[in-house]
Amino acid sequence: MKKVTLLTATAFFCFSSFAQIKKGSVYLGGDVSLTNIKFERSSMPSSPNVPGNGTVKGIVISPAIGIAIKDNLIAGADITYQNNKTENYYSAPGTTESKGAGAGVFIRRYFPVASQFYFFGQARVGYANRNFEQISTSGLATYDTEEKTWNMLGGLYPGLSYNVTKSFYLEMGLNNLLQIGYEKTDRTETQTYNSTTTKSSLTQKGFFIQSSLSNSTSLNVGVRFIFPKK
């Protein structure tokens, strides 16, 4: 019994001796991604009239703000906006554009594990919607595909954080390690050929569970600012 008590006291002393994120501290974070790529390719002998030039432009912005409601416990909210557009990509002339927005609330818990190092776990619940449109041509036919998607998501996000300076943190984690949600997509396809137009529509909806462990690009590296309460 004495050994257990001694080990508990030692663990508590080690934990409390590390730097703590104090109650009332302000949390600022988020991600910004910009894409601007230009493709240039000479015409293929088998398809001399197929354009090979293309551009990909995109932006993703997702700021977040929170406050420490207890030592090492952050409660906050975030918003997301994304816009991506592709023109004449690969070999088929056409455009693809995707726009979306979302918002959510989260709880993030920091666990000091060594001097200036923290392990953290974040739980988030959010809403998002996305509009997608793809227009392409092939011979005398034009194809127009539109999708409208919205979803409700709950996710878990673990990671490591390093306190570089008083307020500056470098972080690395498994973005959306686990996601549970509901999603609905309305899809419309329009084909125009020789002034004749045909349309078809499809609605998909349902619950899903997915994990980013199957995605090698799920590892996220970013920066955060946590300003101690004065």
C-alpha positions as CSV (number, residue, x, y, z in Angstrom):
1,M,0.0,0.0,0.0
2,K,2.9,2.4,0.8
3,K,4.5,1.6,-2.5
4,V,1.2,2.4,-4.4
5,T,0.8,5.7,-2.5
6,L,4.5,6.6,-3.2
7,L,4.1,5.9,-6.9
8,T,0.9,8.0,-7.1
9,A,2.5,10.9,-5.2
10,T,5.6,10.7,-7.5
11,A,3.4,10.7,-10.7
12,F,1.4,13.6,-9.4
13,F,4.6,15.6,-8.6
14,C,6.1,14.9,-12.0
15,F,2.9,15.9,-13.8
16,S,2.4,19.1,-11.8
17,S,6.1,20.0,-12.2
18,F,5.7,20.4,-15.9
19,A,4.4,23.6,-17.5
20,Q,0.6,23.9,-17.4
21,I,-1.8,25.7,-19.7
22,K,-3.6,27.8,-17.1
23,K,-7.3,28.4,-16.9
24,G,-8.3,31.5,-18.9
25,S,-5.6,31.2,-21.5
26,V,-6.7,32.1,-25.1
27,Y,-6.2,29.5,-27.8
28,L,-5.7,30.5,-31.5
29,G,-5.1,28.0,-34.3
30,G,-6.3,26.8,-37.7
31,D,-5.0,25.9,-41.1
32,V,-4.4,27.7,-44.4
33,S,-3.7,25.9,-47.7
34,L,-3.2,27.5,-51.1
35,T,-2.8,25.7,-54.4
36,N,-1.8,27.2,-57.8
37,I,-0.5,24.7,-60.3
38,K,-0.2,25.1,-64.1
39,F,0.1,22.1,-66.5
40,E,1.6,22.4,-69.9
41,R,1.7,19.4,-72.4
42,S,2.1,19.1,-76.1
43,S,-0.8,17.5,-78.1
44,M,-0.7,13.7,-78.4
45,P,-0.3,12.3,-81.9
46,S,-3.4,10.1,-81.4
47,S,-5.5,13.1,-80.2
48,P,-4.1,16.2,-81.9
49,N,-7.2,18.3,-81.0
50,V,-7.2,17.5,-77.3
51,P,-5.8,20.4,-75.2
52,G,-3.2,19.4,-72.8
53,N,-2.9,22.7,-70.8
54,G,-4.5,23.0,-67.4
55,T,-4.6,24.9,-64.1
56,V,-5.5,23.9,-60.5
57,K,-6.3,26.7,-58.0
58,G,-7.5,26.2,-54.5
59,I,-7.8,27.7,-51.0
60,V,-8.7,26.1,-47.7
61,I,-9.1,28.3,-44.6
62,S,-10.0,26.9,-41.2
63,P,-9.4,29.3,-38.2
64,A,-10.2,28.2,-34.6
65,I,-10.5,30.1,-31.3
66,G,-10.9,28.8,-27.8
67,I,-10.3,29.4,-24.1
68,A,-9.0,27.2,-21.3
69,I,-12.0,26.5,-19.1
70,K,-9.7,24.5,-16.8
71,D,-6.0,24.0,-16.6
72,N,-5.0,22.1,-19.8
73,L,-8.6,22.0,-21.0
74,I,-9.6,24.1,-24.1
75,A,-13.1,24.6,-25.3
76,G,-13.5,26.4,-28.6
77,A,-15.1,26.8,-32.1
78,D,-13.9,26.8,-35.7
79,I,-15.1,27.6,-39.2
80,T,-13.9,26.3,-42.5
81,Y,-14.1,27.6,-46.1
82,Q,-12.7,25.9,-49.2
83,N,-12.8,26.7,-52.9
84,N,-11.0,24.6,-55.6
85,K,-11.2,24.9,-59.4
86,T,-9.6,22.8,-62.1
87,E,-9.6,23.7,-65.8
88,N,-8.7,21.4,-68.7
89,Y,-7.2,18.8,-66.4
90,Y,-5.6,15.7,-67.9
91,S,-6.7,15.2,-71.4
92,A,-10.4,16.1,-71.5
93,P,-11.4,19.8,-71.8
94,G,-13.6,21.0,-69.1
95,T,-13.9,22.6,-65.6
96,T,-14.4,21.2,-62.1
97,E,-15.2,23.5,-59.2
98,S,-15.9,22.7,-55.5
99,K,-17.0,25.1,-52.8
100,G,-17.7,24.4,-49.2
101,A,-18.1,25.8,-45.7
102,G,-18.6,24.5,-42.2
103,A,-18.4,25.2,-38.5
104,G,-17.9,23.2,-35.4
105,V,-17.2,23.1,-31.6
106,F,-14.4,21.2,-29.9
107,I,-12.9,20.2,-26.6
108,R,-9.1,19.7,-26.4
109,R,-7.3,18.2,-23.5
110,Y,-3.5,18.7,-23.0
111,F,-1.5,16.2,-21.0
112,P,2.1,17.3,-20.0
113,V,4.5,14.4,-20.6
114,A,7.9,16.1,-20.4
115,S,9.4,19.5,-20.3
116,Q,7.6,21.6,-23.0
117,F,6.0,18.5,-24.5
118,Y,2.3,17.7,-24.4
119,F,0.1,14.9,-25.6
120,F,-3.4,16.1,-26.6
121,G,-6.7,14.7,-27.5
122,Q,-9.5,16.6,-29.3
123,A,-13.1,15.8,-29.7
124,R,-15.1,17.8,-32.3
125,V,-18.7,18.0,-33.6
126,G,-19.4,20.0,-36.7
127,Y,-21.6,20.7,-39.8
128,A,-20.4,21.2,-43.3
129,N,-21.8,21.6,-46.8
130,R,-20.2,21.3,-50.3
131,N,-21.3,22.2,-53.8
132,F,-19.5,20.4,-56.6
133,E,-19.9,21.0,-60.4
134,Q,-18.0,19.3,-63.3
135,I,-18.5,20.4,-66.9
136,S,-16.7,18.5,-69.7
137,T,-17.1,18.1,-73.5
138,S,-16.5,15.0,-75.7
139,G,-17.1,15.5,-79.4
140,L,-20.6,17.1,-79.8
141,A,-21.7,16.2,-76.3
142,T,-21.5,18.3,-73.1
143,Y,-21.8,16.8,-69.6
144,D,-22.7,18.7,-66.5
145,T,-22.6,17.0,-63.1
146,E,-23.7,18.8,-60.0
147,E,-23.5,17.6,-56.4
148,K,-24.8,19.2,-53.2
149,T,-23.6,17.5,-50.0
150,W,-24.1,18.3,-46.3
151,N,-23.1,16.3,-43.3
152,M,-22.9,16.2,-39.5
153,L,-19.6,14.9,-38.1
154,G,-18.2,13.8,-34.8
155,G,-14.4,13.2,-34.7
156,L,-11.4,12.4,-32.5
157,Y,-8.0,13.9,-33.1
158,P,-4.9,12.9,-31.0
159,G,-1.4,14.3,-31.3
160,L,1.7,15.8,-29.8
161,S,2.5,19.5,-29.1
162,Y,5.8,21.2,-28.3
163,N,5.9,24.5,-26.5
164,V,8.6,26.4,-28.5
165,T,8.1,29.8,-26.7
166,K,5.8,31.2,-24.1
167,S,2.8,31.2,-26.5
168,F,4.0,29.4,-29.6
169,Y,3.3,25.6,-30.1
170,L,4.3,23.2,-32.8
171,E,1.9,20.3,-33.2
172,M,1.6,17.0,-35.1
173,G,-1.3,14.7,-35.0
174,L,-3.6,12.2,-36.8
175,N,-6.3,14.4,-38.2
176,N,-9.7,12.8,-37.9
177,L,-8.5,9.5,-36.4
178,L,-12.1,8.5,-36.1
179,Q,-15.2,10.0,-37.7
180,I,-18.8,9.2,-37.1
181,G,-21.5,11.1,-39.1
182,Y,-24.5,11.4,-41.3
183,E,-24.3,12.6,-44.9
184,K,-26.7,13.4,-47.7
185,T,-25.8,14.0,-51.3
186,D,-28.1,15.2,-54.2
187,R,-26.5,14.5,-57.6
188,T,-27.8,15.8,-61.0
189,E,-26.3,14.8,-64.3
190,T,-27.2,16.7,-67.5
191,Q,-26.1,15.6,-71.0
192,T,-26.6,17.8,-74.1
193,Y,-26.1,16.3,-77.5
194,N,-27.2,17.9,-80.8
195,S,-29.5,20.3,-78.9
196,T,-31.1,17.4,-77.0
197,T,-30.8,17.5,-73.3
198,T,-31.3,14.6,-70.9
199,K,-31.2,14.7,-67.1
200,S,-30.9,12.2,-64.3
201,S,-30.8,12.6,-60.5
202,L,-29.7,10.6,-57.6
203,T,-30.0,11.1,-53.8
204,Q,-27.7,9.3,-51.4
205,K,-27.9,9.5,-47.6
206,G,-26.8,7.5,-44.6
207,F,-24.6,7.1,-41.5
208,F,-20.9,6.2,-41.7
209,I,-17.8,5.5,-39.6
210,Q,-14.3,6.0,-41.0
211,S,-10.8,6.2,-39.8
212,S,-7.8,8.2,-41.2
213,L,-5.4,5.3,-40.3
214,S,-6.0,3.9,-43.8
215,N,-4.8,7.3,-45.3
216,S,-1.1,7.9,-45.4
217,T,-1.7,11.7,-45.8
218,S,-3.7,12.0,-42.5
219,L,-0.7,13.1,-40.5
220,N,-1.1,16.9,-39.9
221,V,1.6,19.4,-38.9
222,G,0.7,22.9,-37.8
223,V,1.2,25.7,-35.3
224,R,-1.0,27.0,-32.4
225,F,-0.9,30.0,-30.2
226,I,-1.9,29.9,-26.6
227,F,-1.7,33.2,-24.7
228,P,-1.6,32.8,-20.9
229,K,-4.1,34.8,-18.9
230,K,-2.5,37.9,-17.5
